[in-house]
Amino acid sequence: MSIKSTVLIIGATSGIGRALARSIHAQGKKVIATGRNIERLSALAAELPELETDCWDFSDIHSLPNRVSKITSKYPNLDTVIVNAGIQNLYMFKDIQVGASKTINDEVTTNLTAPIVFCQAIIPFFIQAEKPCSIILISSGLAFVPVPFFPVYCPTKAALHSFAIAMRSQLHGTNINVTEVFPQYVETGLDDKFRDRMIEICGGPEKAPKAMPLADFTEKAMMKLDALEDGKPIQEIGVGAFPEAAVAAWRSSMGPWMARFGASG
């Protein structure tokens, strides 16, 4: 299984992160939940007895090495991290507003740069642990499809997928497992600010994608995270018909080519 015994969840105050925190906590495992919203963290801690919380901004990449040092000192048995923090914005570049560069930078930093910096910081600790450890990256089915109205989100998820393959290949033969989870469109509230606009762009409610209920996603994701494939944790988990097909198509088409470049993951 990918999820071990002591789990740090980055971005646990809403949506997928919060749902995973509840499910993993229900399994009796130690969960450390992080996020920027102290009120939501406090509410989650009140709901889940013995849940640990730590309030910090994942997008502050310069503070991440120090954050990792403090977390690993406080929780020396840490063996699993789930990187779930993410930002999604709808942009139409012909209409984009002046000053949007900060919004774009925040999206790239949160979705891509911060996970890379965080993983670089946590890997030495996991290697020294000399026990099975897991890095779980929550990606998106849109890593495989460049949807035009998400011109920043999709590239960040595609790049995160590329990074995960490189990291998994470099860690091949170590005690660290790298798993990616690719959700389809899930009812999380991530798109609340622009859902009506997205439906309009898609041509109306009948043509717009329908969101998977969060509970359904969580149940299916947890089943696959707990499962083994050839005696090992599953490395790429699609949740929903489209991500499952996309992962299979990616592996069948690009797998042989990646192997030529030494990609073992």
N, C-alpha and C positions, 0 to 999 in steps of 0.2 A: 504494500500500500504506500501511497505517496505521503499521506499525513501520518506523522509519527506521534510523539507524546506531548511535546511542549511546542506550541504553535504561536508564532507572531503573525498577526494579520494587519497588513498595511491598508488603510482605507476601510475601516470596519464600522463606520457610523451610519451607513445607509446601504440600500441596494444589495448587491451580491455579497459584499464584504460582511455586512451585518448578518445576512442569512447564513453564510458559512460559519460565522462566529457562533451563532445559535446552534447550528447542527453539530459542530465539532465539540462545543461545550457539552451538548447533550450526550456525547459519547464518553464523557468523563475525562477528557483530556484538558490539560492546562492551556488556557487561551490568554494571550496578551493582545488586546485590541488597541489600535492606534487610529488617530484621526485629528483633524484640525478643530473640530467642534466639541468643546469641553462639555456642553450641556448634553449632547447626544451620547457622548462617552459615559457620562454620569448616569444617564437613563438606562443605558445598556448594562452598566455595572449593577444598577439596582435590580434589573430584571434577572441577571444571571449570577447567582452566588459564586463567590471566589474568582470571578473574572478579574483579570488584571487589566489596567488601562494606562496608556501613556499618550498625552496630547502633544503632537508635534506636526509641523508642516513638511510633508514629504517633498514638496517642490523646492524647499530650501536646500539645494544640493550641497552647498558648502558645509552645512551642519551635519550631513548624513554620516560621515565617518565617526564623528564624536557621538552621535546618537547610537550608532551600532555598538560602539565601545561600551557605552553606559548600559544598553540593553543586555549585552552578552555578559557583562559583569554582574548584573542583577539577576539574570536568569541563565546560569551556566549550563543548565540542561537543555537549553533551546536546541531543537533539532529540525524545525520546519518553519519556513517563512512563506507566506502567501502575499504576493504583491498585487494588490487590487486597485490601488488609487488610479483614477482616470478622469479626464475631462473630454467632453465632446461638444463641439460647436458647429453650427450650420453656417457656412459662408457662401455668399455669391460674390466672387471677386469683382465683378463689374459694378457691384453696389456697395462694396465694403467701405466702412466708415474710416475716416482719418483717426489714427490712434489705435487701430486694431492690431498693430504690431505686438503690443504687450499681450493681448489675448492669445495671439498665435504663439508667441514665445512661451506663455504659461502652459498651453496645451502640449507643445513639444516637450517641454521640461518635465511635466508631470507624467506624461505617457511613455516617454522614452529615455530622456537623459537621467532622470532620477532613478528609475529601475536599474539602469546600467551602473550608476555610481553606487547604489545600495548593494547590488550583487557583488561588485568588486570589493566592497568593505566587509561583507559577511562571509565570503568564501574562505579566507584564512582561518577564521574561527571554526567553521565547519570542518575543514581539513584537520585541524588540530584536535577536534573532538574524537576522531577515530571511531566513529559509529555511523550507522546509516543516517543521512540527513537529506532534506528535500528543499529545493527552491521551486515554488509553484507560481507561475506567472499567469494572471488572468488577462487574456488577450481578447480577441473578437473574431467572429467569422469574417468581419470586414478587413481582416489582415490579408485576405485572399481576393477581395473585390474592391476596386477603387470607386466607391460611390461618389458621384460628382458633387453632391451637396455637403459631403464631409471631406473636403480636400486636404485637411490637416490630420484629422483623426485617423483616416484609413492609412496614410503613409506611416504614421507613428506606430500603428499596430503591425504593419508589414515589416517595418524595421525592427520592432521588438521580436518578431518571429525569427528574423535573420540572426539577431543577437542571441536568441535562445539556442539556435542550432550551433552557433559558434561556441557558446559557453558550454553546452552539453558535450561537444566534441573535445574541447580542451580538458574537461573534467572526466572524460571517459577513463574508466579504470580506478577512479577514486571512490570515496564513500558518499559522494554527493549525487543525488538524482535531480534532474531538471525536467519539470513537467510544465507544459503549456495547456491552458484550458481556453477553448474557443467557443464562447456562447453565441447563439444566434440572438436576434433582437429579443431582449428580455424586458419585462415590465419592472423597471427599477426607478423611474423618475429621472434618469440621466438626460432625457430629451424633453423634459417638461417645458422648458423655455421656448422650444421651437417646434413642438410636435405638430401644431396646426399648420405651420408653414411647410413642414415636411410632407404632410398629407396633401396639401395643395400642390406641391411640386410633383408628387407622385401621380396626380390626376384624380384625387378623391379617395374617400375611405375604402372603396371597393378595391382599388389598385394598390393602396399603401400596404406595407408589410404589417402583419399582425404580431403583436408581442407575445412571447411565451410567458405564462404566469411565473412569477419568481419562485413560487413553491415547487412547480414542476421542474424548473431548471435546477434548483438546489438538490432535489431528490436524485435527479439523474447524474448531476455532477459528482455528488458524494458517492454514489454507487461506483462510478468509474475511478474516482480518486482512491477508493478502498480496494479496487480490483488489481489483479496482476495479469500481465501478458508475458507468456514464456518465462514465468517465475519472477518477473521484474515489474515495477510500477509502470503504468502506461505513460508514455512520454508526450503524446499529443492527443488531447481529449476534445473531440467535437461534441457539443451538446445541442441537439436539434438536427433536423434533416440536412439543412444546408451546410453547417460546419462539418458534419460527419462526412458528407460527400466531398467537401473542399479539401479536408485533410487527406482523404484517400486519394483524390486526384493529384494533389501536390506530391505525395509520397511516390505514387506510381510513375509520375512523369519526371520529377526532378531528383528523386532518390538516387538513381544510378549516376547522374551527373555530379551530384554532391559528393558521392563516394570517391570520384576521381580527384577531388580536391581535399580529400582526407576528412570529410565530414562524417564522423562516426555516430552522430546523434540525429 
